[in-house]
Structures are given as structure tokens and as C-alpha cells.
């Protein structure tokens, strides 16, 4: 269950950060038409600040899940219970990471295939601008965060939970409440 909650938080974070970035780009384009004409430069620093702030703020809950779950289980139930949680994180995390990477890549490849003009329905090419392309762009919007964020981040969840549990093993053994 932990990898699914972790992935949900990372996907939500990417969506929120992307939304803020789009708002900033639209604001800059509305306030300075010279950006589109190429006569003035956009404020790159504002976009970098949005991305940096989002990466710091939005990753609080995924980090808390990663560190607090083994700690709370270890303090309450001891190292044997943590040893039961870690394989669950590992097995579901690896399978979810593989599925995220593959499905995200499939959506990305489907969009590229349609854009190449090779996708045909009843002999008619369905390239850029078609309803099929619009659907593929929507799918790619979900696929990119899956293959670029949630899938790779699950590796961090698995490793950090295991290392954190190993570091506190003796503490769990000495202080377990149950």
C-alpha cells in the first residue's frame, strides 16, 4: 500500500508544479508580447523558482511516508514487524515502478507514432491535430510523470525505507512498545 500512496503524492506534486509553471508562462506572455516576437527574454528565474519551491514543498509527504512508516512500526511493534513491512514495500514498489515506467513509455510512444503520420484509420492518416492525437497528448500528460517521476522515485522509497530501518534496528529492538 505504501508505494501506491507514495506514487499518488508524487503524481499530484508534478501536476501542481506544472500548473503553477503554466500560469507563470501565461502571465509572462500576457505581460510582455516581446517574448513571442523574440525581442525580449522571458524571466527564467521565476520558472526555476517555481520548480525549486515545488520540489521542496511537495516532497514533504512522500518523504514523511518513506521515513515515518518504518519508524512508527518499529517503535510500536519492533524490528520483526519492520522486517515484515519492508518486503511488502519492495515487492509492490518494484512491480509498480516497472508498470509505471512501461505504461508511461507506451503513452509517450503512442503520441510519437501518431505524430509521425504512420497511424491510419480506414486508410486515412491521423496525425497532428486529429482527435486521436489530442487523446494521445492527454495520455502522454499522464504518462510523462509516471515514467519520469513516480517510477524512478519508487526506487528511493525502497532504498530509503530499508536503510532507515537498518540504522534504527537496535533502537526498535530496545524500545518496541508491543
Beta strands, then each sheet from edge to edge (+ up, - down):
strand 1: 120-121
strand 2: 124-125
sheet 1: 1+ 2-
end
